[in-house]
Amino acid sequence: MHGPLNLTPEGLADEAARLRQKLEAGLGTLRDLGDVHVGTTPREEVWRDGKVVLYRFRGERPPTAKVPILVAYALVNRPYMVDLQADRSLVKGLLARGEDVYVIDWGYPDRSDRFLTLEDYIERFIGGAIDHLRKAHGLPAVNLLGICQGGVFSLCYAALNPGKVRNLITMVTPVDFHTPDNMLSNWNREIDVDLLVDTLGNVPADMMNLTYLMLKPWRLFAQKYVGMVDILDDRKAMQDFLRMEKWIFDSPDQAGEAFREFNTRFFQGNGFVKGGARVGDREVHLGLVEMPVLNVYAEQDHLVPPDASRALRGLVGSDDYTELSFKGGHIGIYVSGRAQQEVPQTIHDWLAKRTR
């Protein structure tokens, strides 16, 4: 006699035996994997300011693009997400299409970086990297690609230094921080940021990771590890899984003062929309972003909802504004199979029409 779930003692025994075999095979797979390596594209350091390093990436053939792209990632995670592995690399996809790609690595802030400000990250670091590229390539302006929080930084830089940015690309970048479906922003608005930073100094990476994981606790705490059992005997699938896990938990601490300023001016103050977004003593007006803009957002993004990103259209001063709506999530836009073709190709085609 079968129960309501159509379970039988024989069926349960067979399932237990299959699970045991899977776990036994998985132990062998894990032993053989060794260290998981990330970032496969050759690169060289070309500029440095303290812990911040600018890397130039090398493709299989020299670039054909006349104007280089500088990629600015968020502070909360490591930038090798754009070059995670050979078959999941935005950098590799751009290089294959002839682009000249540079990426800023923010490094790991320590106690000596406690008082770094947004002005340091935007004007000193992004600005320093851009000035290096302008001089190295003999150009008045370069292309800037900002991702997530790095997109916010890039918008600020472009508004304050429009003559140095030829074309601006933003990916999964929050602009309106107060859309109703922005859970992360809703949480941040309830934080006493001054008390947090004054107490801790730098904001610990583990605290930031826990915050992001709690946005989808079932999916990110339980479901993915239950699903991992199904791939334990698949070497490549386990390597892919562990690379992603390494990236998720390889998070730098956040420089306290910059964290305070970003949260108060954007998460809480919604400075792009309401005004009051300042870098140092200068206010940022997105109406001064008059260069061509490509805004790429993800339709299933739980960190930067589409409406938070699409708000850029009504704020920039550019007459040349383009959107790419990607069917995927905040991470899928870098690593999914569809993204490997769609995103770098769109960026390349868009730049080719505007950089001659």
C-alpha positions as CSV (number, residue, x, y, z in Angstrom):
1,M,0.0,0.0,0.0
2,H,1.3,3.4,-1.0
3,G,1.1,6.6,1.0
4,P,-0.1,10.0,-0.3
5,L,3.4,10.7,-1.7
6,N,3.5,7.4,-3.5
7,L,6.4,6.3,-1.3
8,T,7.3,2.7,-0.8
9,P,9.9,1.0,1.5
10,E,11.6,-0.3,-1.6
11,G,11.7,3.1,-3.3
12,L,13.1,4.8,-0.2
13,A,15.8,2.1,0.1
14,D,16.8,2.6,-3.6
15,E,16.9,6.4,-3.1
16,A,19.1,6.0,0.0
17,A,21.4,3.7,-1.9
18,R,21.7,6.2,-4.8
19,L,22.4,9.0,-2.4
20,R,25.1,7.0,-0.7
21,Q,26.8,6.3,-4.0
22,K,26.6,9.9,-4.9
23,L,28.2,11.0,-1.7
24,E,30.9,8.4,-2.0
25,A,31.7,9.5,-5.5
26,G,31.6,13.1,-4.3
27,L,34.3,12.6,-1.7
28,G,36.6,11.3,-4.4
29,T,35.7,14.3,-6.6
30,L,36.5,16.8,-3.9
31,R,39.8,15.1,-3.0
32,D,40.9,15.3,-6.7
33,L,39.8,18.9,-7.3
34,G,42.6,20.6,-5.3
35,D,42.7,24.4,-5.2
36,V,40.1,26.2,-7.2
37,H,41.6,28.9,-9.4
38,V,39.8,32.0,-10.6
39,G,40.7,34.5,-13.3
40,T,42.2,32.8,-16.4
41,T,43.0,35.8,-18.7
42,P,46.6,37.0,-18.7
43,R,47.0,40.5,-17.2
44,E,49.7,42.9,-16.2
45,E,49.8,45.7,-13.6
46,V,50.1,49.1,-15.3
47,W,49.4,51.6,-12.5
48,R,49.0,51.5,-8.7
49,D,48.0,53.9,-5.9
50,G,48.4,52.2,-2.5
51,K,46.4,49.0,-2.5
52,V,44.5,49.9,-5.7
53,V,45.9,48.4,-8.8
54,L,45.0,48.9,-12.5
55,Y,45.4,45.8,-14.7
56,R,45.5,45.5,-18.4
57,F,44.2,42.2,-19.8
58,R,45.7,40.5,-22.8
59,G,43.7,38.7,-25.4
60,E,44.9,36.1,-27.9
61,R,45.5,38.9,-30.4
62,P,46.3,42.7,-30.0
63,P,43.2,44.9,-29.5
64,T,41.8,46.7,-32.5
65,A,39.7,49.3,-30.6
66,K,41.1,52.8,-30.6
67,V,39.8,53.7,-27.2
68,P,40.3,51.5,-24.1
69,I,37.6,50.4,-21.6
70,L,38.2,50.9,-17.9
71,V,36.1,48.6,-15.8
72,A,35.1,49.7,-12.3
73,Y,33.6,47.0,-10.1
74,A,31.8,47.4,-6.7
75,L,33.8,47.5,-3.5
76,V,31.9,44.7,-1.7
77,N,33.2,41.8,-3.9
78,R,36.3,41.1,-5.8
79,P,36.4,42.2,-9.5
80,Y,37.4,38.8,-10.8
81,M,33.7,38.1,-11.3
82,V,34.2,39.7,-14.7
83,D,36.9,37.0,-15.5
84,L,35.8,34.1,-13.3
85,Q,36.9,31.3,-15.6
86,A,37.6,30.6,-19.3
87,D,34.0,30.0,-20.3
88,R,32.5,32.6,-18.0
89,S,34.4,35.8,-18.6
90,L,33.1,39.2,-19.7
91,V,36.7,40.3,-20.1
92,K,37.5,37.5,-22.4
93,G,34.4,38.2,-24.5
94,L,35.4,41.8,-24.9
95,L,39.0,41.0,-25.7
96,A,37.9,38.5,-28.4
97,R,36.0,41.3,-30.1
98,G,39.0,43.6,-30.2
99,E,38.4,45.7,-27.1
100,D,41.3,47.0,-25.0
101,V,40.2,46.1,-21.4
102,Y,41.5,47.5,-18.1
103,V,40.1,46.6,-14.7
104,I,40.6,48.4,-11.3
105,D,41.3,46.1,-8.4
106,W,40.4,47.9,-5.2
107,G,42.4,45.5,-3.0
108,Y,41.6,44.7,0.6
109,P,41.2,47.7,2.9
110,D,42.6,47.5,6.4
111,R,42.7,49.8,9.4
112,S,44.9,52.3,7.6
113,D,42.1,52.8,5.1
114,R,39.5,53.6,7.7
115,F,39.2,57.2,6.5
116,L,39.1,56.8,2.8
117,T,36.1,58.7,1.4
118,L,34.0,58.5,-1.8
119,E,36.2,61.3,-3.1
120,D,39.2,59.0,-2.8
121,Y,37.6,56.2,-4.6
122,I,36.0,58.3,-7.4
123,E,38.4,61.2,-8.0
124,R,41.7,59.7,-6.7
125,F,41.5,56.1,-7.8
126,I,39.1,56.1,-10.8
127,G,40.4,59.5,-11.8
128,G,44.0,58.4,-11.4
129,A,43.5,55.3,-13.5
130,I,41.7,57.3,-16.2
131,D,44.4,60.0,-16.3
132,H,47.0,57.2,-16.6
133,L,45.1,55.7,-19.6
134,R,44.6,59.1,-21.2
135,K,48.3,59.7,-21.1
136,A,49.4,56.2,-22.1
137,H,47.1,56.2,-25.1
138,G,47.4,59.8,-26.0
139,L,43.7,60.4,-25.7
140,P,41.5,63.2,-24.1
141,A,38.9,60.6,-22.9
142,V,38.4,56.9,-22.5
143,N,35.5,54.5,-22.2
144,L,34.2,53.8,-18.7
145,L,32.3,50.6,-17.7
146,G,30.9,50.7,-14.1
147,I,29.3,47.7,-12.5
148,C,26.8,47.8,-9.6
149,Q,28.3,50.2,-7.0
150,G,31.1,50.8,-9.5
151,G,28.4,52.1,-11.8
152,V,27.4,54.6,-9.2
153,F,31.0,55.7,-8.9
154,S,31.3,55.9,-12.7
155,L,28.2,58.1,-13.0
156,C,29.6,60.4,-10.3
157,Y,33.0,60.6,-12.1
158,A,31.4,61.2,-15.5
159,A,29.2,64.0,-14.2
160,L,32.1,65.7,-12.5
161,N,34.6,65.1,-15.3
162,P,32.6,64.8,-18.5
163,G,35.5,65.7,-20.8
164,K,37.5,62.6,-19.7
165,V,34.8,60.0,-20.5
166,R,34.2,59.2,-24.1
167,N,31.4,56.7,-23.6
168,L,29.8,55.5,-20.4
169,I,28.4,52.0,-19.8
170,T,26.6,51.1,-16.6
171,M,25.7,47.5,-15.6
172,V,23.2,46.5,-12.9
173,T,23.7,49.9,-11.5
174,P,21.3,51.4,-8.9
175,V,20.2,55.0,-9.7
176,D,16.8,55.3,-7.8
177,F,17.6,53.7,-4.5
178,H,14.0,54.1,-3.2
179,T,12.0,51.9,-5.5
180,P,9.5,49.9,-3.4
181,D,11.0,46.5,-4.5
182,N,14.5,47.4,-3.4
183,M,14.8,45.3,-0.2
184,L,18.5,46.0,0.3
185,S,17.8,49.8,0.3
186,N,14.8,49.4,2.6
187,W,17.1,47.6,5.1
188,N,19.8,50.2,4.8
189,R,17.5,53.1,5.5
190,E,16.8,51.6,9.0
191,I,20.5,51.4,9.9
192,D,22.2,54.0,12.2
193,V,25.2,54.2,9.9
194,D,27.0,56.7,12.1
195,L,26.8,54.4,15.1
196,L,27.9,51.4,13.0
197,V,31.0,53.1,11.5
198,D,31.9,54.9,14.7
199,T,31.8,51.6,16.6
200,L,33.4,49.3,14.1
201,G,35.7,51.5,12.0
202,N,35.8,49.5,8.8
203,V,32.7,47.4,8.1
204,P,33.5,43.7,8.3
205,A,33.2,41.6,5.2
206,D,31.3,38.8,7.1
207,M,28.7,41.3,8.2
208,M,28.2,42.4,4.6
209,N,28.0,38.8,3.3
210,L,25.4,37.9,5.8
211,T,23.3,40.9,4.8
212,Y,23.3,39.8,1.2
213,L,22.6,36.2,1.9
214,M,19.7,37.1,4.1
215,L,18.0,38.8,1.1
216,K,17.3,35.2,-0.2
217,P,17.9,33.0,2.9
218,W,16.2,29.8,1.5
219,R,17.9,30.0,-1.9
220,L,21.3,31.1,-0.7
221,F,21.6,29.2,2.7
222,A,19.9,25.9,2.0
223,Q,18.6,25.2,-1.5
224,K,21.9,25.6,-3.3
225,Y,23.7,23.3,-0.9
226,V,21.0,20.7,-1.2
227,G,21.3,21.0,-5.0
228,M,25.0,20.6,-4.7
229,V,24.5,16.9,-3.8
230,D,23.3,16.3,-7.4
231,I,26.6,17.4,-8.9
232,L,29.0,15.9,-6.4
233,D,30.2,13.3,-8.9
234,D,30.5,15.9,-11.7
235,R,34.0,17.3,-11.6
236,K,33.4,20.3,-13.9
237,A,30.1,21.3,-12.3
238,M,31.8,21.1,-8.8
239,Q,34.6,23.3,-10.0
240,D,32.1,25.9,-11.3
241,F,30.2,25.7,-8.0
242,L,33.3,26.2,-5.9
243,R,34.6,29.1,-8.0
244,M,31.4,30.9,-7.4
245,E,31.5,30.1,-3.7
246,K,35.0,31.4,-3.5
247,W,34.0,34.7,-5.1
248,I,30.9,35.0,-2.8
249,F,33.0,34.7,0.4
250,D,36.1,36.4,-0.8
251,S,34.9,39.8,0.2
252,P,37.0,42.8,1.4
253,D,36.1,44.8,4.5
254,Q,34.6,48.2,3.7
255,A,36.5,51.4,4.4
256,G,34.4,53.0,7.2
257,E,34.1,56.6,6.0
258,A,33.3,55.6,2.4
259,F,30.7,53.2,3.6
260,R,29.2,55.9,5.8
261,E,29.0,58.4,2.9
262,F,27.7,55.9,0.3
263,N,24.9,54.8,2.6
264,T,23.8,58.2,3.8
265,R,24.0,59.8,0.4
266,F,22.5,57.0,-1.8
267,F,20.8,54.3,0.2
268,Q,19.2,56.7,2.6
269,G,19.3,60.1,0.8
270,N,18.7,58.8,-2.8
271,G,21.0,61.5,-3.9
272,F,20.8,61.0,-7.7
273,V,17.0,61.4,-7.6
274,K,16.5,63.8,-4.8
275,G,19.8,65.7,-5.1
276,G,22.5,65.9,-2.5
277,A,24.8,63.3,-4.0
278,R,28.2,64.8,-3.2
279,V,31.8,63.8,-3.9
280,G,34.0,65.9,-1.6
281,D,32.6,69.4,-1.7
282,R,31.1,69.0,-5.2
283,E,27.5,68.0,-5.9
284,V,26.8,65.5,-8.6
285,H,24.2,66.4,-11.2
286,L,23.5,63.5,-13.7
287,G,22.2,66.1,-16.2
288,L,25.9,66.8,-16.8
289,V,26.4,63.3,-18.1
290,E,26.1,64.2,-21.7
291,M,28.3,61.6,-23.4
292,P,26.7,58.5,-24.9
293,V,25.3,56.1,-22.2
294,L,24.5,52.4,-22.4
295,N,22.6,51.1,-19.4
296,V,22.5,47.3,-18.9
297,Y,20.2,45.8,-16.3
298,A,18.9,42.4,-15.3
299,E,15.2,41.6,-15.3
300,Q,15.4,39.2,-12.4
301,D,17.9,41.2,-10.3
302,H,17.1,41.0,-6.6
303,L,19.9,43.5,-5.6
304,V,19.3,46.2,-8.2
305,P,15.6,45.9,-9.4
306,P,15.1,47.0,-13.0
307,D,13.2,50.1,-12.0
308,A,16.1,51.2,-9.8
309,S,18.4,51.1,-12.9
310,R,15.9,52.3,-15.5
311,A,15.5,55.6,-13.6
312,L,18.8,56.7,-15.3
313,R,16.9,57.4,-18.5
314,G,15.1,60.4,-17.1
315,L,18.1,61.8,-15.2
316,V,21.1,61.9,-17.6
317,G,21.6,64.8,-19.9
318,S,22.7,62.7,-22.9
319,D,20.7,62.6,-26.1
320,D,22.3,59.2,-26.9
321,Y,20.9,56.8,-24.3
322,T,20.5,53.1,-24.8
323,E,19.2,50.3,-22.6
324,L,19.8,46.6,-22.7
325,S,17.4,44.4,-20.8
326,F,19.0,41.1,-19.9
327,K,17.0,38.1,-19.0
328,G,18.7,36.9,-15.8
329,G,19.8,37.9,-12.4
330,H,22.5,40.1,-10.8
331,I,25.2,37.5,-11.1
332,G,23.9,35.8,-14.3
333,I,24.7,38.9,-16.3
334,Y,28.4,38.0,-16.0
335,V,28.4,34.2,-15.9
336,S,25.4,32.7,-17.6
337,G,25.8,31.1,-21.0
338,R,23.5,33.6,-22.7
339,A,25.4,36.5,-21.1
340,Q,28.7,35.3,-22.7
341,Q,27.4,36.1,-26.1
342,E,24.8,38.8,-25.6
343,V,26.5,41.2,-23.2
344,P,30.0,41.6,-24.7
345,Q,28.6,41.7,-28.2
346,T,26.1,44.4,-27.3
347,I,28.8,46.5,-25.6
348,H,31.2,46.0,-28.6
349,D,28.6,46.9,-31.2
350,W,27.4,49.9,-29.3
351,L,31.0,51.2,-28.8
352,A,31.9,50.5,-32.4
353,K,29.2,53.0,-33.6
354,R,30.5,55.7,-31.3
355,T,34.3,55.3,-31.3
356,R,35.8,55.8,-34.7
